[in-house]
Amino acid sequence: MNKKTPRDKVIKQAGAAKPAKTNGTKVKPSLPANGAAGQTVALGVRIRHARMVRGMTLKELADQSQCSESMLSKIENDKAAPSFATLHRVATILGTNISELYSASNSAERIVSQAHERPVLVTDNLRSGKGIQMERLIPYSRDHLLQGNIHVIEPGGGSEAIVHAGEEIGYVLEGEIELIIDGKKMRAKSGDSFHFRSELPHAYRNVGVKKARVLWVSTPPTF
């Protein structure tokens, strides 16, 4: 099929979890990230700027985020794509969140987001095999109380466990996923919904044989 879909508009990103310390595993250099209006979003520059504003050294941030100093240096120089887990920890330590790191500085607020205009966040999750794509339904804004995405997970792909304040609800549009909430595993297939407190350790993976798509809404914004 030659027709382009919203997932052809790629925003690299990473985030979701609570894993072991990252080693110096080599990853492919990251591609430029684009905002909803096609603007360049320099993720590495924003992380470095936020770190310097807080007066942190590269080593201090690396130690606190459970990431090697060499890997963090590559991320700040846009030579490596962080996982959702790593980016989530870095953003939390820097007092921000993933959406703010990726937001375009002059994004116009829109009530209706056309399907072909919605940005897609793409993770290069090193520990979960194939990555996850998140089609953003709600443009990032400091004023928003909700965060909404369509998670697109390839067979075998998934997230690592994370914990944060808030509440989440999801609806499986297609495919089947396994939710791991506070250590308990449960299945959710097309047509099923779920809801949980974000303070509980939570993760998911695609246990089916085809791509899964999940409508996911949470508050407050985390990614």
N, C-alpha and C positions, 0 to 999 in steps of 0.2 A: 504494500500500500504506500503510495507516494504522498498522500495527504498528510500534512504535519498536524500534530496534536499539541495540546498545551504542554505535554511532557517533553516536547522538543525544545522548549524554552527552559534552559537549565540554570539553576542556581546551585552551586556547590554548597554543601553544608554538612554539618555533622552534629551529633549530639545524643544521647539518651543513655545514660547509664552510670554504672558504678563498678567498673572493672578493676583488674589489677593494674600495676604501674606499667605504662607504655614503654616498650623498649625502642631500639633504633631501627625497627623494621622499615625497609624502604617502601615508599609508596610513589605512585605516579604524581608528577607535578600537577598542581591544581590549575584549572582553567579559570578565566575571569568570571566573576559572579555578576549577574545583571539584576537590577531592581525591576519592579513591576513595569516601569516605563522604559526599560532597556538601558538604564543608567548603570555605569560600572560601580560596583560596591567592592572596595578593597578591604577584604576581611582581615588580612594580616596586618595592614596598617592600622585598622581600627582597634585590633587587639593590642598592638604595641602602644598605641596612643593611650588607651584606657589603662594599661599597665603603668606607663610612665606618669600619668596623672595621679595615680594612687601611690606613686613613689616606690614601686616594687621593682626589684631586679629580675632578670630573666630566670635566674636560679630559684628565687623565692616563689615565683609563680609556678615554675615547673614542679617544685617540691610539693606545693599545696594542691596542685591539680593532678598529681600522680602521673606526670608526663615527664619524659626525659628532657633535659635542657636542650640537647641537640635537635630533638623532634620539635619542641616548641619554637626554636629559632627558625626551623624550616617553615613552620606554620605562619609565623610572623612575616616571613619573606615570601609567602605564597608559593613555596616550593613543595609543600605537602598539604594534603587535605585531612583535617582532623576528623575523627569519628564523632558521632553524636555524643557519645559518652564523654570524650575529652572536651569538646566544645561546651557541653552543658556545665562541666565542672569549672572550666576557665571563666565562662560568663558569670557564674554564681560568685566566684571569688572576686571578680572585678566589679561586682555590684550592678550587673546588667543582665540581659538575657539574649538568647540567640536571635530573636526577631529584631531587636534593636541593632545588633551587630550587622544584620543583613539589610536593614531598612534603607531605602533611598532617602537622601536628605530632604528632598523637596517633593515627595510623593503626594499627589493630590488625593484627597479623600473622595471615594466613590461609593455610592449606594449599591449600584449594580456592577459586578465584575464579569465581563464577558469571558466565556470559556477560553477563548484564544489569547486572552490578556493576563490570565492568572499566572503568577510565577510559580515555579516548582523548585523546591529545595531538595537537593540530592545528596545523600550521604555515601561516603566511601567507607563503610563499616568493616574494618579489618578483622574483627573477631566474630562476625556473624555471617560470613560468606558474602552473598549478594546484598547489595545495599537497599536502602529504602528511599522512596520518593514521597515528598509531602507537597501536595498541591494546595497552596494557600488560598483559603476562602475569605479570610478577613485580613485586609491590609494592615500592617503593623502601625500602631499608634499608641502613645503613652496613655491616651484617654480611654482605650478600649478595655473592657472588663472580660471579654471573651476572646478565645483563640480557636479558630476552626481550620482544619485541614482535611484533605482526603489522603490517607496513607496508602501508598501503593507498594506492596511487598511481593517480591518474587518468591517462588517456592524455595524453602530453605532459609530465606532471609528473615531477619528479625532484629529486635533491639535488646539491649542489656538493661538490667534493673536500675531504676532511678527512684528517688524519693524527693518530693517537694510539696509545698503547701498548695491546697486547692481541691478541686473536684473535677471529675472527667466523665463524659458519656460518649458512647460510640455506637455506630450502627454499621453492620457488615453489609456492604453493597453487593459484593460478589466474592466468591472463594471461601476459605475457611482458615481461621487463625486459632492459635492456642494462647490464652492469656495466662500469665503467671502473676497472681496477685497475692502478696504476702506469703509467698512460697506455695500457694495452692494453684494447681493447674486446672483449667477448664477450657472447653471448646466453644467457639462461636462461629456459626456458618451464615451464609447469605440469608438475610432477613432477621437475624438475631441482633439484639442490642445488649449493651452492658453499661454498668455505672459503678464507680468506686471513688473513694477518697484518695487523693494524690499522696497523702502522707504514708500510705502503704507502699512498700517496695513493689514496683510493677514493671512488667516487660511483656513482650509478645513475640510470636514467630509464626510464619506461614507454614502450616503442616499439611497443606493440600498439594495437589499436583499442578495447579494453575495459579496465575497471579491473583492476589487478594487485594481488594479495595475497601477501605474502611473510612467512613465519615466519622471524624473524631473532633469533639468540642471540649475545651477545658477552660477553667478559670482559676486563678488569673493566668495571663499569658506566660508561657515558659519557654517555648521554642521560637 
